[in-house]
């Protein structure tokens, strides 16, 4: 929720953009069912090698991406949150 704008003169040096204060409230129910630790592992691995296709960047996690309906030639920056959650669920319980 937007609260108010902050004057540029409140910062040193003054920014070239408008700053605002927002209120964020946590959801009572998670938007997607994926464990934080699994999501962290998947995103770190997917984004760990810049501009690599998923089939090579996620190779260390040994996930058959195509069975999840995700294009193995896609790049991490093109995935949706839902697709990252699918990948996280695929490694759930592994160490």
C-alpha positions as semicolon CSV with decimal commas, in nm:
position;residue;x (nm);y (nm);z (nm)
1;X;0,000;0,000;0,000
2;X;0,135;0,343;-0,095
3;X;0,186;0,567;0,209
4;X;0,363;0,886;0,094
5;X;0,641;1,029;-0,123
6;X;0,976;1,128;0,026
7;X;1,132;1,457;-0,082
8;X;1,452;1,419;-0,287
9;X;1,629;1,656;-0,049
10;X;1,599;1,393;0,227
11;X;1,885;1,202;0,059
12;X;2,249;1,284;-0,002
13;X;2,311;1,293;-0,289
14;X;1,954;1,357;-0,405
15;X;1,827;1,075;-0,631
16;X;1,704;1,135;-0,985
17;X;1,391;0,933;-0,912
18;X;1,090;0,980;-0,685
19;X;1,112;0,784;-0,358
20;X;0,806;0,657;-0,176
21;X;0,722;0,470;0,142
22;X;0,513;0,155;0,103
23;X;0,352;-0,074;0,358
24;X;0,389;-0,445;0,284
25;X;0,178;-0,701;0,465
26;X;0,262;-1,072;0,456
27;X;0,006;-1,302;0,301
28;X;-0,182;-1,529;0,538
29;X;-0,151;-1,813;0,285
30;X;0,150;-1,851;0,051
31;X;0,084;-1,769;-0,312
32;X;0,265;-2,085;-0,426
33;X;0,345;-2,405;-0,241
34;X;0,722;-2,442;-0,252
35;X;0,972;-2,463;0,031
36;X;1,196;-2,159;0,064
37;X;1,515;-2,368;0,081
38;X;1,427;-2,557;-0,239
39;X;1,330;-2,236;-0,418
40;X;1,656;-2,076;-0,308
41;X;1,859;-2,372;-0,438
42;X;1,677;-2,374;-0,775
43;X;1,705;-1,998;-0,832
44;X;2,071;-1,985;-0,725
45;X;2,155;-2,272;-0,962
46;X;1,945;-2,136;-1,250
47;X;2,087;-1,784;-1,227
48;X;2,439;-1,894;-1,127
49;X;2,560;-1,913;-1,484
50;X;2,462;-1,605;-1,676
51;X;2,252;-1,648;-1,992
52;X;2,277;-2,030;-1,986
53;X;1,987;-2,247;-2,095
54;X;1,810;-2,434;-1,818
55;X;1,921;-2,774;-1,948
56;X;2,282;-2,683;-1,872
57;X;2,243;-2,450;-1,573
58;X;2,019;-2,695;-1,382
59;X;2,225;-3,004;-1,470
60;X;2,372;-3,024;-1,115
61;X;2,019;-3,063;-0,973
62;X;1,941;-3,362;-1,199
63;X;1,587;-3,250;-1,287
64;X;1,411;-3,380;-1,599
65;X;1,281;-3,036;-1,695
66;X;1,080;-3,151;-1,997
67;X;0,854;-3,371;-1,780
68;X;0,749;-3,057;-1,592
69;X;0,632;-2,887;-1,910
70;X;0,920;-2,638;-1,905
71;X;1,124;-2,573;-2,218
72;X;1,483;-2,694;-2,149
73;X;1,615;-2,429;-2,391
74;X;1,456;-2,147;-2,190
75;X;1,671;-1,918;-1,980
76;X;1,613;-1,853;-1,610
77;X;1,515;-1,489;-1,667
78;X;1,221;-1,605;-1,884
79;X;1,061;-1,841;-1,628
80;X;0,750;-1,754;-1,432
81;X;0,722;-1,788;-1,055
82;X;0,496;-2,089;-1,113
83;X;0,768;-2,260;-1,318
84;X;1,031;-2,195;-1,050
85;X;0,791;-2,347;-0,796
86;X;0,753;-2,657;-1,015
87;X;1,131;-2,692;-1,024
88;X;1,152;-2,644;-0,646
89;X;0,887;-2,913;-0,591
90;X;1,088;-3,147;-0,817
91;X;1,387;-3,134;-0,580
92;X;1,183;-3,133;-0,259
93;X;1,337;-3,356;0,007
94;X;1,677;-3,387;-0,163
95;X;1,998;-3,287;0,010
